[in-house]
C-alpha cells in the first residue's frame, strides 16, 4: 500500500478507539474518536456540481420558453440543493440515538402512513401526470412519496433494533416451541413487513407504481440486512402471503364492478407505457407515433451523441423533441452532448459513491446502523438503476428521475437527507479500529 493509499484509508476511518497506556503502565479507558467521512462528502459535492452544469445545459430552452429566464430551473434547484446539503451535513453530525428510539420509530411510520393517505385523498397530479403525487400547502408543492421513502427506512430500522434489544434481554419468549416460532415470525417479519406494505398499498392506489416498486425494493433490502432469522422469513413469509391472498380475494369479490373498472382506469397510463415499450409494426393501430415520440426521440438523442457528443449546450433533442428533458430523460440529453465517454464518466461517478456506501454498510456496527445504511443506499441506487434502464429502453417508462441530476426539489432534498444518514452511520456506528498500544 502506498503512502497516498494509507492517507485515504485514514480519512475514511470513521471511528477509532485509543487504548494506549498511562504513564504508570495501566491501559487508558477507550476513547472513541469520531471522524467525518471526507471522501464521501467530496464525492457528493462533485456529483452535485456536475448535476448543476448538466441541468442548466439541458433545461435552458424550456426555462426560457416558460419563464423567459434560461436559468430558472438552475436557480430553483440550487436553492433545493443547498437546503438538502445543509440537512445532509447536519444529520451526519447528529448522534444516531436521536433516531434509534421508539418515539422516532412510531413517529416516522405515522408520518409515512398519514402522508400516503392524505395524498391519496387530496393529492394533485391525476390526469396530467398519471398519479396523485403532490400536496400543496399555500405556495409550496411537494412530492410526499420522497419523504415517505426515507421515513419508512428509519421506522423499519428502529423496529428491528427494538426487537433485537428486547430479545437480548429475554423479553420475547413464549411457553411452547410452536408459539415461540409464531411469536418470532410475527415480531421479526410479519409486523414490520405488513405495516410497511400497508403504506405501499396506499401509494399504489394513488396510483404511483414506480414509488411502489422502489419502496418494495428498499423494504426488502432492509429486511435482508436486519438479521431476521431464516425460520422467521419462511414462517412469516408464508403467513403474510396467505393473508394477502385472502384479503385480495375478499376485496375483489366484495368490490362492485364499477369500482373495479374505476381502479383499472386509474392504471391506464401504466398499461399504455407497457404497450409503448412493447410496440412494433403490428401494433400501429393501438400505439401511434405520437405516443412513442418521447421514447423514440430520447433514444435518438442517445445515439446521436456518438463517442464524444455534440458538445455541451449543443443538444437538438432538448428543444421540445424530448419534453421536460430536465426530469425523466436528462441522461439522454446529457449523452447527446457528451457522448458515450460522458455517459461512462457519470456512471463511474455513481459506482464510486455506491462503493463508498457499500463500505459503510459492510462496517456498520449494529442492526439499526446496518439497516439504515442499507435502506438509504438502496433508495438512491434503485432510482439510478430505474432511470438509466428506462432511458436505455431496458424497461418501460417509470417516471423515476435521476438522483442528484434531474430537476426536483423534494427529491433532491430527500435524497441528500438519505445520504446524510449514511454519513451519520459512517461517523458514529462503524466497527472501531484499535490503535496500537503505546510502547511502555
Secondary structure, DSSP 4 states (H G I P E B T S, - for coil): --HHHHHHHHHH--EEEE-PBPTTSPBPPPEEEE---HHHHHHHHHHHHHHHHHHHHHHHHHHHHHHS-TTHHHHHHHHHHHHHHHHHHHHHHS-GGGTSSHHHHHHHHHHHHHHHHHHHHH-B-HHHHSS--EEEETTEEEEHHHHHHHHHHHHHHHHHHHHHHHHHTT-S--SSHHHHHHHHHIIIIIHHHHHHHHHHHHHHTTT-HHHHHHHHHHHHHHHHHTT--HHHHHHHHHHHHHHHHHHHHHHHHHS-HHHHHHHHHHTHHHHHHHHHHT--GGGTTTS-TTTTHHHHHHHHHHHHTTTT-S-TT--STTTTTSTTTTTTTHHHHHHHHHHHHHHHHHHHHHHHHHHHHHHHHHHB-SHHHHHHHHHHHHHHHHHHHHHHHHHTTSS----PPPTTTS--HHHHHHHHHHHHHHHHHHHHSBPPEEPPPPP-
